[in-house]
Amino acid sequence: MIEPTDKRTISAEEFELRRKLAIMCRIVGMQGSIGLYGHISIRVPDTDIVLLTPGAGSEKTEVRTDQIFVFNLAGKILHHPGGDQPMQTPSEWRIHTQIHRDRPEIGCVAHLHARASTLLGIAGRDIFPVYSQAGFLASGVPTWDDPRMILDDTAAIGLSKTLGSSVACQMRGHGSVVVGETAEGALGACTFIEENAQYQIDAEALGGPKPFPPEMWDGLRAERKSGYANRLIWAYWERKVAGQGLPL
């Protein structure tokens, strides 16, 4: 067994964010987007602390608050929830520490293995907005053209540079990275990018999706700037998590 090593005094804010991260992991698990190997992180505001969900071997729809890993931005594990199975350290933890370092405004990073968006990457097809909730994709979804795992600093830096200032990045033949300033924003992006990708694929049978003019998305993004849709999505799925009846 690996004993927890974190000797810090845990703030109420951090504890609540650990719980929030467990909820988000369950939600994305219920949506079928995280897969066996995916993971999600939340950065504790104004600190170098990164909270991270367990890696492979854990049931994502049942993750608990006491199963959250704690890293710092340098990649040091401050808290290991114990045991190597099922609490496996996420092999690609550098995705999170690197992006949180490069983009301090980002509060949440998700590495997904969602089927529709991954399929578009495999086919070399760009993800672009085709329905009303996906206006945030209008600025583009860049592609990290390498199916290998992110297991060293060089790969993590390259992936983060590819993501740049975008909300999402395809990892061709692998999955995707989706980010948000808040957990609610990241969940909305995770939800809508996958729905959008599925609409793109389905539309191919009808001759392909018909693009909207760019100014249309400018207006829709302005309408959704308040984040109301993201909060609505969060509340809807959080009720489903509560309905599981499993301890958090």
Sequence and secondary structure as in RCSB ss.txt:
>XXXX:A:sequence
MIEPTDKRTISAEEFELRRKLAIMCRIVGMQGSIGLYGHISIRVPDTDIVLLTPGAGSEKTEVRTDQIFVFNLAG
KILHHPGGDQPMQTPSEWRIHTQIHRDRPEIGCVAHLHARASTLLGIAGRDIFPVYSQAGFLASGVPTWDDPRMI
LDDTAAIGLSKTLGSSVACQMRGHGSVVVGETAEGALGACTFIEENAQYQIDAEALGGPKPFPPEMWDGLRAERK
SGYANRLIWAYWERKVAGQGLPL
>XXXX:A:secstr
       S   HHHHHHHHHHHHHHHHHHHTT STTT EEEEE TTSSEEEE   TTS GGG  GGG EEEETTS
 EEE  S SSSS   TTTHHHHHHHHH TT  EEEEE  HHHHHHHHTT      SGGGGGGTT   EE   S  
 SHHHHHHHHHHHTT SEEEETTTEEEEEESSHHHHHHHHHHHHHHHHHHHHHGGGT      HHHHHHHHHHTT
T HHHHHHHHHHHHHHHHH    
